[in-house]
Amino acid sequence: MQETIYEKTFVVDTSVILDDVNSLFVLSQNGKNRVIIPETTLDEIDSKKKGWDDVNFQAREFNRILDESITIKEYDIDLPSNNKLSVVVVKINDCILELVSKDKYSVSFHNENHNIINDRKILEIAKHFEDSVMISNDIAMRIRARSMKIPSEPLKVTRYEQVEKINFIETIYISSKQIDYLEDMCPDDFGKSFSFYTNVEFICEDTGHSILAFYKQDNKFHIIDEKKLRKLPVKPRNKEQILFLNMLLDKDLPIVVCAGVTGSGKNLLSLQGAVKYSQNLNKPNFGIKYCRNTVTAGDPEAQLGFLKGDETAKLNVFSYPLYDSIGAYLEIEQEEAIKDKKNIPVKNIKEFMEDYNIQVININQMRGTNLNGYLIFDEWQNSSASVNKLMLTRVVEGSKVVIIGDLNQIDHPHLSKYNNALAIMLKHAKYNDLVGGITMTKVVRGRIAAFADSNL
């Protein structure tokens, strides 16, 4: 068999696969590049296959891909001192992977941390392949590689621009004479070009008056009825909240994305949007589904797989934001009723969820299923690109998807501000004709929350 000539040689660290298993196909470039997976990487991935979190899902996906692969070649590389590398070459579609093991490693096992030993074993494999590049999203691994004079890089599949710098509210300056004709105009009339579902603020230059509008697929500006939105139980308290709530209720907009700081009101407004949207449809069985990523803030024992109880009990722990929002909603409704001297049935959270057919769903049980209704995906900054794709490819036509999260609260060990699912969807919200987006930076929860967000 003629030896294959590759353009580049990559040795893949565990962190890359647990971030997004599809990265292997990107690195391979349809077989143009040599992709080497050390046996230690295989062992580490195998240890992660049980559990409910994103890394566990990625580990199982990797094992499934390998199980479906075809072995096309096996060979040994002899090394000094009666040592050798054993190589198994497998093929999945146009992607070729080399699984490499070594008889004896030179790394010392004396008083060494397990993670450090594994890193050094992986690097020891990389050292045997000339001109190879160590691909790792682990900073410590890349530093160790540099100390061994092995070139190392983080995975650079797609660099999403910093979404904090994206403007989700387009400003157009007008004269007072134009106010009455805004809904008959389009961006071209102002020398501008927007994707559909763009938030717009018209500012009248001679009066300073501000008018909020929504540019939609009919190539027209739709003036937002702020008074109508403020009559809802959960009332928007600033410009960004008005625009967000308007998108939540728009029957033409399939996907809404919101990145908001802690305490900005994104969860409560999402619930308000879901409830009112369902009421407007007058379809009792339409249903509201809530899904929250179960990555925790630095406490492994608080993760889903470690918690006691069945799946429902485990998911309930991660549904506190939903229950908290429902509790706040019921309290607001009751306060409004008292103020207006009206009687409303006293409901608890369970009855409220039954009335609006609200269900909590598990990310890890989505393969092979359909998602329909009003879907709220929470904590999406802790989801990877592949989980994002998994969820959205399950969505049935006629559903509405609301994606929320906080870019300052990334707890996933292998995600950054560039490659998390929330950042990806915000980028699409700016340029895609099916997605609308907004960022909310104002804390409305209270002074303590605002202080913590700004100073801690």
C-alpha positions, 0 to 999 in steps of 0.5 A: 500500500502506497504511503499517504502524504498528508499536508499537516499532522495533528495530535489531538488532546482529550479537551478538543474532543470533549469540547466538540467531537465534530472537531475531528472532521474539521481537523482531518479536512476530508483526509488531507491532514493526519489526525493522531489520537493517543491511547491516553486520550481514548482512556480519558474519553472512556472515563467520561461516557457516563453522566448527564453533562455535555462532556459525557454526551461528547464522549458517547458521541465519540465512541459511537463514531469510532464504533461505526468506523472501518479499520483500514490498516494496522502497523507497528513502529519500532523504537529503541530499547525494545519499545514500539508504537502500535497504530490502528488506522480507521476511516469514518466517511472521508475522515481518517484517524490514527489510534496510537498506543505505546508499549512503554512510556518514559514518564515517571509515575512517582508522586505525580498527579494523574492528570499530569501523567496523562498529559505527558504520555500524550505529549510523549506520543506526539514527540514521535511524529515529526512536524506534528502539532499538539491540538489542545484547548487546555492551557496547561497542556499547551505550556507543557508541550512548549517546554518539550519543544512541541508546537501546540495550538488551541483548536481554531475552527471558527473564531466568532467575533466578540458578541459584546461588540455587536450592536443589536439595536440599529439607530436611525435619525429622522425628522419629525415630519417622517414619523407618520410614514415610518411603517411605509418605509424600508432600510433602503430609504435611509441608505441602510441594509439590515437582515430581517428581524432587526431591532431599530430605534428611530430618534427624531433629531428636532425633538429627541423623541425615540420610537422603537420598531422591528424590521421584519420579513415584509421589508417594513418597519413595525412600530412597537406598541409599548403601552400594550407591552406594559399592560402585561403582568411582567412589565418591561423596565427599559428599552432592551427589555421592550425589544426582547419582549416584543421578539418573544411575542412575535409569531413570525420570528422563529428564534430569539436569542438574548444574552443578559447579565445576571439580574437583567430579567431574561428568565422572567421575561421569557416566561412572560413571553411564553405564557402570552404567546400561548394565550394568543395562539389559543392552542391549549396543547401547544406547550412550553418546554424548558431546557437548562444546560446542566453544567455547574459552576465548579462543583462536580458533585453538584452535577446531574450525574452525581445527584440522588434520585431519578431523572425527574428529581435530578432535573428539578434541581436544575430547574430552579430558575424556571420555578423562581420565575413562575413564583415571581410571575404568580406574585406579580399577578396577585399584586396586580389583582389586589391593586385592581380589586380583582379576584384571581384563583390562587395558584401554586407552581405545580398548577401553573405548570399544568395550566400552561403545559410546561415541561422540563426536558433533558438535553441528553435524551434528545436524540431521535426525538421531536421538539415542538411548542414554545422552547426555552433553552437556558444557560446556553453559554454552557452548551457547545456547538454540537449540542446546539445543533442537536437541539435545533435540528429536533425542532418541529416547524411552527415552534418558537425557540428562545435561547438565553444565557449570560456570556459572563457565566461560562462554567463549561471547562472547554468553552470560551467566549468565542465558541459557546452556543450562545455566542454562536447564536448571537452572531447568527442573530445579527446576520441571519433572516430567521433569528432575532437577538438582543443583549441586556446589560442593565441589572434590574434585580436590585442594588446588591445584584448590580453592585456584584455584577459591576464590582465582583 
